[in-house]
Amino acid sequence: MITIWPQYLDKDLSLNQGRKVAMKYAVSEPTITDVERAVKRLGLKYSLQKEVAYPGQWYKKSGRILVEWDGTKLELIREVSLKIKEIRN
């Protein structure tokens, strides 16, 4: 299982603040609902945990999603990010 926090995809965060993808893949203000929709549309098995906080933003319960994925974490995050962009357009 691979953990995805919305912060991994956030265009407004720096790499030091938690963003894991290049700016061209990042999206503005992603929510756990956006991530869940993207993972559903990719047809992946997942587990949603809404009441947890990203360690770098412990004061904000943004949630996280645990996804079954055979590739690398970065590949998954890119796929999810591209799917969120597709859904928003």
MMTF fields as JSON, N, C-alpha, C and O atoms, coordinates in Angstrom:
{
  "mmtfVersion": "1.0.0",
  "mmtfProducer": "UNKNOWN",
  "numBonds": 355,
  "numAtoms": 356,
  "numGroups": 89,
  "numChains": 1,
  "numModels": 1,
  "chainsPerModel": [1],
  "groupsPerChain": [89],
  "chainIdList": ["A"],
  "bondAtomList": [4, 2, 8, 6, 12, 10, 16, 14, 20, 18, 24, 22, 28, 26, 32, 30, 36, 34, 40, 38, 44, 42, 48, 46, 52, 50, 56, 54, 60, 58, 64, 62, 68, 66, 72, 70, 76, 74, 80, 78, 84, 82, 88, 86, 92, 90, 96, 94, 100, 98, 104, 102, 108, 106, 112, 110, 116, 114, 120, 118, 124, 122, 128, 126, 132, 130, 136, 134, 140, 138, 144, 142, 148, 146, 152, 150, 156, 154, 160, 158, 164, 162, 168, 166, 172, 170, 176, 174, 180, 178, 184, 182, 188, 186, 192, 190, 196, 194, 200, 198, 204, 202, 208, 206, 212, 210, 216, 214, 220, 218, 224, 222, 228, 226, 232, 230, 236, 234, 240, 238, 244, 242, 248, 246, 252, 250, 256, 254, 260, 258, 264, 262, 268, 266, 272, 270, 276, 274, 280, 278, 284, 282, 288, 286, 292, 290, 296, 294, 300, 298, 304, 302, 308, 306, 312, 310, 316, 314, 320, 318, 324, 322, 328, 326, 332, 330, 336, 334, 340, 338, 344, 342, 348, 346, 352, 350],
  "bondOrderList": [1, 1, 1, 1, 1, 1, 1, 1, 1, 1, 1, 1, 1, 1, 1, 1, 1, 1, 1, 1, 1, 1, 1, 1, 1, 1, 1, 1, 1, 1, 1, 1, 1, 1, 1, 1, 1, 1, 1, 1, 1, 1, 1, 1, 1, 1, 1, 1, 1, 1, 1, 1, 1, 1, 1, 1, 1, 1, 1, 1, 1, 1, 1, 1, 1, 1, 1, 1, 1, 1, 1, 1, 1, 1, 1, 1, 1, 1, 1, 1, 1, 1, 1, 1, 1, 1, 1, 1],
  "groupList": [{"groupName": "MET", "atomNameList": ["N", "CA", "C", "O"], "elementList": ["N", "C", "C", "O"], "formalChargeList": [0, 0, 0, 0], "bondAtomList": [1, 0, 2, 1, 3, 2], "bondOrderList": [1, 1, 2], "singleLetterCode": "M", "chemCompType": "L-PEPTIDE LINKING"}, {"groupName": "ILE", "atomNameList": ["N", "CA", "C", "O"], "elementList": ["N", "C", "C", "O"], "formalChargeList": [0, 0, 0, 0], "bondAtomList": [1, 0, 2, 1, 3, 2], "bondOrderList": [1, 1, 2], "singleLetterCode": "I", "chemCompType": "L-PEPTIDE LINKING"}, {"groupName": "THR", "atomNameList": ["N", "CA", "C", "O"], "elementList": ["N", "C", "C", "O"], "formalChargeList": [0, 0, 0, 0], "bondAtomList": [1, 0, 2, 1, 3, 2], "bondOrderList": [1, 1, 2], "singleLetterCode": "T", "chemCompType": "L-PEPTIDE LINKING"}, {"groupName": "TRP", "atomNameList": ["N", "CA", "C", "O"], "elementList": ["N", "C", "C", "O"], "formalChargeList": [0, 0, 0, 0], "bondAtomList": [1, 0, 2, 1, 3, 2], "bondOrderList": [1, 1, 2], "singleLetterCode": "W", "chemCompType": "L-PEPTIDE LINKING"}, {"groupName": "PRO", "atomNameList": ["N", "CA", "C", "O"], "elementList": ["N", "C", "C", "O"], "formalChargeList": [0, 0, 0, 0], "bondAtomList": [1, 0, 2, 1, 3, 2], "bondOrderList": [1, 1, 2], "singleLetterCode": "P", "chemCompType": "L-PEPTIDE LINKING"}, {"groupName": "GLN", "atomNameList": ["N", "CA", "C", "O"], "elementList": ["N", "C", "C", "O"], "formalChargeList": [0, 0, 0, 0], "bondAtomList": [1, 0, 2, 1, 3, 2], "bondOrderList": [1, 1, 2], "singleLetterCode": "Q", "chemCompType": "L-PEPTIDE LINKING"}, {"groupName": "TYR", "atomNameList": ["N", "CA", "C", "O"], "elementList": ["N", "C", "C", "O"], "formalChargeList": [0, 0, 0, 0], "bondAtomList": [1, 0, 2, 1, 3, 2], "bondOrderList": [1, 1, 2], "singleLetterCode": "Y", "chemCompType": "L-PEPTIDE LINKING"}, {"groupName": "LEU", "atomNameList": ["N", "CA", "C", "O"], "elementList": ["N", "C", "C", "O"], "formalChargeList": [0, 0, 0, 0], "bondAtomList": [1, 0, 2, 1, 3, 2], "bondOrderList": [1, 1, 2], "singleLetterCode": "L", "chemCompType": "L-PEPTIDE LINKING"}, {"groupName": "ASP", "atomNameList": ["N", "CA", "C", "O"], "elementList": ["N", "C", "C", "O"], "formalChargeList": [0, 0, 0, 0], "bondAtomList": [1, 0, 2, 1, 3, 2], "bondOrderList": [1, 1, 2], "singleLetterCode": "D", "chemCompType": "L-PEPTIDE LINKING"}, {"groupName": "LYS", "atomNameList": ["N", "CA", "C", "O"], "elementList": ["N", "C", "C", "O"], "formalChargeList": [0, 0, 0, 0], "bondAtomList": [1, 0, 2, 1, 3, 2], "bondOrderList": [1, 1, 2], "singleLetterCode": "K", "chemCompType": "L-PEPTIDE LINKING"}, {"groupName": "SER", "atomNameList": ["N", "CA", "C", "O"], "elementList": ["N", "C", "C", "O"], "formalChargeList": [0, 0, 0, 0], "bondAtomList": [1, 0, 2, 1, 3, 2], "bondOrderList": [1, 1, 2], "singleLetterCode": "S", "chemCompType": "L-PEPTIDE LINKING"}, {"groupName": "ASN", "atomNameList": ["N", "CA", "C", "O"], "elementList": ["N", "C", "C", "O"], "formalChargeList": [0, 0, 0, 0], "bondAtomList": [1, 0, 2, 1, 3, 2], "bondOrderList": [1, 1, 2], "singleLetterCode": "N", "chemCompType": "L-PEPTIDE LINKING"}, {"groupName": "GLY", "atomNameList": ["N", "CA", "C", "O"], "elementList": ["N", "C", "C", "O"], "formalChargeList": [0, 0, 0, 0], "bondAtomList": [1, 0, 2, 1, 3, 2], "bondOrderList": [1, 1, 2], "singleLetterCode": "G", "chemCompType": "PEPTIDE LINKING"}, {"groupName": "ARG", "atomNameList": ["N", "CA", "C", "O"], "elementList": ["N", "C", "C", "O"], "formalChargeList": [0, 0, 0, 0], "bondAtomList": [1, 0, 2, 1, 3, 2], "bondOrderList": [1, 1, 2], "singleLetterCode": "R", "chemCompType": "L-PEPTIDE LINKING"}, {"groupName": "VAL", "atomNameList": ["N", "CA", "C", "O"], "elementList": ["N", "C", "C", "O"], "formalChargeList": [0, 0, 0, 0], "bondAtomList": [1, 0, 2, 1, 3, 2], "bondOrderList": [1, 1, 2], "singleLetterCode": "V", "chemCompType": "L-PEPTIDE LINKING"}, {"groupName": "ALA", "atomNameList": ["N", "CA", "C", "O"], "elementList": ["N", "C", "C", "O"], "formalChargeList": [0, 0, 0, 0], "bondAtomList": [1, 0, 2, 1, 3, 2], "bondOrderList": [1, 1, 2], "singleLetterCode": "A", "chemCompType": "L-PEPTIDE LINKING"}, {"groupName": "GLU", "atomNameList": ["N", "CA", "C", "O"], "elementList": ["N", "C", "C", "O"], "formalChargeList": [0, 0, 0, 0], "bondAtomList": [1, 0, 2, 1, 3, 2], "bondOrderList": [1, 1, 2], "singleLetterCode": "E", "chemCompType": "L-PEPTIDE LINKING"}],
  "groupTypeList": [0, 1, 2, 1, 3, 4, 5, 6, 7, 8, 9, 8, 7, 10, 7, 11, 5, 12, 13, 9, 14, 15, 0, 9, 6, 15, 14, 10, 16, 4, 2, 1, 2, 8, 14, 16, 13, 15, 14, 9, 13, 7, 12, 7, 9, 6, 10, 7, 5, 9, 16, 14, 15, 6, 4, 12, 5, 3, 6, 9, 9, 10, 12, 13, 1, 7, 14, 16, 3, 8, 12, 2, 9, 7, 16, 7, 1, 13, 16, 14, 10, 7, 9, 1, 9, 16, 1, 13, 11],
  "groupIdList": [1, 2, 3, 4, 5, 6, 7, 8, 9, 10, 11, 12, 13, 14, 15, 16, 17, 18, 19, 20, 21, 22, 23, 24, 25, 26, 27, 28, 29, 30, 31, 32, 33, 34, 35, 36, 37, 38, 39, 40, 41, 42, 43, 44, 45, 46, 47, 48, 49, 50, 51, 52, 53, 54, 55, 56, 57, 58, 59, 60, 61, 62, 63, 64, 65, 66, 67, 68, 69, 70, 71, 72, 73, 74, 75, 76, 77, 78, 79, 80, 81, 82, 83, 84, 85, 86, 87, 88, 89],
  "secStructList": [7, 3, 3, 3, 7, 4, 4, 4, 4, 5, 6, 6, 1, 7, 6, 6, 6, 6, 7, 7, 1, 7, 6, 6, 6, 7, 5, 1, 1, 7, 7, 2, 2, 2, 2, 2, 2, 2, 2, 2, 2, 6, 6, 7, 7, 3, 3, 3, 3, 6, 6, 7, 7, 7, 4, 4, 4, 6, 6, 1, 7, 7, 7, 3, 3, 3, 3, 7, 7, 1, 1, 7, 2, 2, 2, 2, 2, 2, 2, 2, 2, 2, 2, 2, 2, 2, 2, 2, 7],
  "xCoordList": [0.849, 0.0, 0.889, 1.883, 0.5, 1.238, 0.36, -0.822, 0.921, 0.199, 0.298, 1.38, -0.853, -0.878, -1.562, -2.704, -0.859, -1.413, -1.714, -0.957, -2.78, -3.054, -1.87, -1.674, -1.097, 0.044, 1.071, 1.795, 1.149, 2.104, 1.854, 2.763, 0.613, 0.196, -0.002, -0.323, 0.182, -0.183, 0.81, 1.974, 0.326, 1.121, 1.636, 2.667, 0.911, 1.257, 2.34, 2.795, 2.746, 3.784, 5.111, 5.144, 6.19, 7.516, 7.841, 7.12, 8.92, 9.357, 9.686, 9.417, 10.267, 10.591, 9.343, 9.381, 8.241, 7.0, 6.165, 5.159, 6.57, 5.874, 5.441, 5.031, 5.522, 5.146, 6.123, 7.329, 5.616, 6.464, 6.605, 7.443, 5.798, 5.825, 6.309, 6.282, 6.749, 7.164, 5.961, 4.816, 6.223, 5.151, 4.195, 3.0, 4.717, 3.839, 2.799, 1.774, 3.048, 2.081, 1.219, 0.137, 1.677, 0.987, -0.336, -0.517, -1.255, -2.557, -2.758, -2.132, -3.626, -3.88, -4.894, -5.979, -4.535, -5.386, -6.103, -7.333, -5.365, -6.026, -6.621, -6.052, -7.756, -8.397, -8.359, -8.059, -8.658, -8.691, -9.815, -9.715, -10.878, -11.974, -11.498, -11.86, -10.682, -10.098, -9.251, -9.347, -8.426, -7.534, -8.361, -8.059, -9.397, -10.251, -10.936, -10.968, -11.483, -12.127, -11.158, -11.508, -9.939, -8.935, -8.57, -8.469, -8.377, -8.018, -9.159, -8.914, -10.405, -11.564, -11.584, -11.778, -11.385, -11.429, -10.276, -10.381, -9.177, -8.061, -8.317, -7.557, -9.399, -9.783, -8.895, -8.72, -8.336, -7.416, -8.124, -9.072, -7.665, -8.185, -7.518, -6.316, -8.318, -7.781, -8.519, -9.589, -7.923, -8.526, -8.385, -7.286, -9.49, -9.506, -9.461, -10.191, -8.598, -8.509, -8.627, -7.655, -9.828, -10.099, -9.603, -9.293, -9.524, -9.233, -7.768, -7.474, -6.859, -5.436, -4.79, -5.261, -3.715, -3.035, -1.661, -0.947, -1.31, 0.013, 1.031, 0.849, 2.093, 3.039, 3.597, 3.83, 3.812, 4.328, 3.292, 3.638, 2.0, 0.904, 0.014, -1.169, 0.594, -0.07, -1.355, -2.2, -1.518, -2.663, -3.862, -4.931, -3.702, -4.743, -5.027, -4.16, -6.226, -6.58, -7.014, -8.19, -6.04, -6.307, -6.714, -7.304, -6.414, -6.711, -5.604, -4.718, -5.678, -4.731, -5.446, -6.504, -4.843, -5.424, -4.325, -3.216, -4.639, -3.702, -4.135, -5.277, -3.229, -3.565, -2.729, -1.527, -3.378, -2.653, -2.107, -2.867, -0.79, -0.133, 1.159, 1.908, 1.414, 2.61, 3.821, 4.951, 3.608, 4.717, 5.331, 5.169, 6.041, 6.671, 5.68, 4.655, 6.006, 5.163, 5.052, 3.968, 6.165, 6.154, 5.284, 4.585, 5.315, 4.455, 2.984, 2.186, 2.632, 1.25, 0.827, -0.255, 1.668, 1.33, 1.136, 0.223, 1.971, 1.808, 0.494, -0.218, 0.167, -1.088, -2.294, -3.223, -2.268, -3.367, -3.47, -4.569, -2.351, -2.34, -2.904, -3.717, -2.475, -2.982, -4.474, -5.199, -4.935, -6.372, -7.163, -8.264, -6.627, -7.318, -7.423, -8.474, -6.349, -6.39, -7.449, -8.181, -7.527, -8.519, -9.946, -10.821, -10.175, -11.501, -11.895, -13.05, -10.968, -11.267, -11.542, -12.208, -11.042, -11.257, -12.499, -12.796],
  "yCoordList": [-1.189, 0.0, 1.245, 1.33, 2.181, 3.442, 4.557, 4.639, 5.4, 6.515, 7.749, 8.119, 8.382, 9.657, 10.691, 10.51, 11.757, 12.921, 13.975, 14.079, 14.756, 15.82, 16.785, 17.35, 16.969, 17.888, 17.458, 18.304, 16.176, 15.685, 16.31, 16.41, 16.726, 17.224, 18.736, 19.281, 19.413, 20.831, 21.777, 21.86, 22.481, 23.43, 24.585, 25.188, 24.88, 26.014, 25.686, 26.575, 24.431, 24.034, 23.818, 23.438, 24.066, 23.787, 22.313, 21.621, 21.854, 20.482, 20.286, 19.225, 21.307, 21.229, 21.175, 20.642, 21.725, 21.733, 20.475, 20.279, 19.617, 18.347, 17.96, 16.82, 18.882, 18.517, 17.475, 17.592, 16.452, 15.36, 15.342, 14.614, 16.133, 16.107, 17.443, 18.466, 17.409, 18.639, 19.565, 19.113, 20.842, 21.838, 21.534, 21.815, 20.957, 20.681, 19.606, 19.522, 18.788, 17.77, 18.235, 17.692, 19.216, 19.669, 20.36, 20.915, 20.309, 20.962, 21.953, 21.846, 22.893, 23.921, 23.427, 22.966, 23.526, 23.186, 21.84, 21.801, 20.744, 19.439, 19.045, 19.346, 18.379, 17.889, 16.369, 15.751, 15.778, 14.323, 13.783, 12.67, 14.56, 14.161, 14.109, 13.194, 15.091, 15.08, 13.834, 13.167, 13.53, 12.366, 11.084, 10.189, 10.995, 9.806, 9.616, 8.503, 10.691, 10.612, 10.111, 9.266, 10.641, 10.262, 8.777, 8.061, 8.332, 6.932, 6.005, 4.946, 6.406, 5.626, 5.505, 4.417, 6.622, 6.616, 5.846, 5.367, 5.722, 4.911, 3.42, 2.561, 3.13, 1.75, 1.025, -0.19, 1.77, 1.187, 0.906, 1.604, -0.117, -0.413, 0.54, 0.793, 1.067, 2.052, 2.021, 1.424, 2.678, 2.872, 4.352, 4.905, 4.986, 6.416, 6.644, 6.002, 7.562, 7.942, 9.463, 10.18, 9.952, 11.391, 12.161, 13.347, 11.532, 12.249, 12.203, 12.173, 12.197, 12.214, 13.462, 14.009, 13.898, 15.119, 14.795, 13.931, 15.494, 15.377, 15.85, 16.92, 15.087, 15.454, 16.875, 17.525, 17.357, 18.717, 19.798, 20.966, 19.402, 20.314, 19.626, 19.39, 19.309, 18.538, 19.176, 18.483, 20.457, 21.211, 21.154, 21.665, 20.547, 20.532, 19.086, 18.427, 18.593, 17.214, 17.138, 17.29, 16.901, 16.871, 15.495, 15.376, 14.461, 13.1, 12.517, 13.226, 11.199, 10.506, 9.31, 8.891, 8.772, 7.618, 6.579, 6.907, 5.342, 4.23, 3.46, 3.011, 3.308, 2.74, 1.5, 1.472, 0.479, -0.705, -0.382, -0.056, -0.474, -0.08, -0.878, -1.031, -1.382, -2.189, -1.384, -1.854, -0.178, 0.659, 1.451, 1.114, 2.51, 3.358, 4.385, 4.673, 4.918, 5.93, 7.165, 7.727, 7.584, 8.763, 8.555, 9.478, 7.372, 7.071, 7.19, 7.758, 6.655, 6.726, 8.173, 8.579, 8.944, 10.343, 11.12, 11.94, 10.878, 11.547, 11.157, 12.017, 9.866, 9.392, 10.045, 10.497, 10.088, 10.691, 12.18, 12.697, 12.857, 14.286, 14.568, 15.476, 13.796, 13.981, 13.696, 14.366, 12.718, 12.391, 13.512, 13.826, 14.125, 15.263, 16.413, 17.045, 16.685, 17.748, 17.443, 18.337, 16.194, 15.787, 15.973, 16.456, 15.586, 15.71, 17.18, 17.529, 18.028, 19.454, 20.199, 21.234, 19.686, 20.38, 19.949, 20.451],
  "zCoordList": [0.0, 0.0, 0.0, 0.721, -0.817, -0.916, -0.364, -0.697, 0.464, 1.074, 0.191, -0.264, -0.044, -0.768, 0.114, 0.537, 0.379, 1.07, 0.003, -0.962, 0.133, -0.84, -1.001, -2.077, 0.049, 0.01, -1.039, -1.564, -1.352, -2.351, -3.726, -4.55, -3.959, -5.277, -5.324, -6.38, -4.207, -4.073, -4.732, -4.34, -5.732, -6.502, -5.632, -5.932, -4.563, -3.708, -2.666, -1.948, -2.585, -1.637, -2.361, -3.531, -1.647, -2.204, -1.951, -1.232, -2.547, -2.295, -0.819, -0.255, -0.193, 1.241, 2.116, 3.225, 1.619, 2.398, 2.185, 2.867, 1.243, 1.089, -0.309, -0.528, -1.268, -2.64, -3.161, -2.939, -3.853, -4.34, -5.863, -6.395, -6.566, -8.033, -8.589, -7.905, -9.837, -10.519, -10.672, -10.666, -10.808, -10.924, -12.074, -11.978, -13.168, -14.313, -13.993, -14.67, -12.975, -12.56, -11.389, -11.166, -10.652, -9.439, -9.766, -10.85, -8.797, -8.94, -7.791, -6.737, -8.02, -7.017, -5.986, -6.341, -4.732, -3.592, -3.722, -3.697, -3.861, -3.943, -2.588, -1.539, -2.625, -1.401, -1.405, -2.426, -0.277, -0.196, -1.083, -1.6, -1.263, -2.154, -3.599, -4.339, -4.01, -5.36, -5.565, -6.595, -4.58, -4.674, -4.738, -5.526, -3.915, -3.916, -5.266, -5.791, -5.831, -7.146, -8.215, -9.039, -8.19, -9.174, -9.039, -10.036, -7.812, -7.578, -8.014, -8.591, -7.738, -8.178, -9.696, -10.238, -10.374, -11.842, -12.457, -13.586, -11.729, -12.201, -11.937, -12.384, -11.206, -10.94, -9.946, -10.032, -9.001, -8.025, -6.706, -6.345, -5.988, -4.655, -3.671, -3.75, -2.74, -1.8, -0.476, -0.349, 0.507, 1.814, 2.164, 2.11, 2.521, 2.825, 4.33, 5.085, 4.762, 6.172, 6.247, 6.01, 6.58, 6.543, 7.764, 7.651, 8.896, 10.144, 10.562, 11.756, 9.616, 9.944, 9.352, 8.355, 9.976, 9.55, 8.974, 9.482, 7.916, 7.318, 8.356, 8.938, 8.604, 9.66, 9.547, 10.566, 8.343, 8.156, 8.429, 8.609, 8.459, 8.79, 9.817, 9.573, 10.958, 11.998, 12.505, 13.07, 12.32, 12.821, 11.871, 12.205, 10.703, 9.67, 9.254, 8.681, 9.535, 9.191, 7.727, 7.398, 6.871, 5.431, 4.938, 3.864, 5.697, 5.293, 4.431, 3.954, 4.244, 3.372, 2.771, 3.241, 1.722, 1.053, 0.853, 0.43, 1.157, 0.989, -0.255, -0.344, -1.208, -2.51, -2.796, -2.532, -3.337, -3.803, -5.191, -6.104, -5.345, -6.59, -6.727, -5.762, -7.924, -8.151, -8.59, -8.459, -9.108, -9.563, -8.423, -7.251, -8.79, -7.778, -7.236, -7.853, -6.091, -5.467, -6.362, -6.515, -6.948, -7.807, -9.043, -9.463, -9.629, -10.78, -10.399, -11.145, -9.24, -8.766, -8.538, -8.962, -7.878, -7.591, -8.89, -8.983, -9.888, -11.191, -11.852, -12.372, -11.837, -12.437, -11.763, -12.432, -10.436, -9.684, -10.007, -10.207, -10.058, -10.357, -11.747, -11.918, -12.732, -14.1, -14.171, -14.907, -13.421, -13.415, -12.755, -13.205, -11.695, -11.056, -12.063, -12.171, -12.793, -13.8, -14.859, -15.282, -15.282, -16.284, -15.756, -16.476, -14.498, -13.885, -13.758, -13.999, -13.389, -13.186, -14.495, -14.487, -15.604, -16.888, -17.598, -18.682]
}
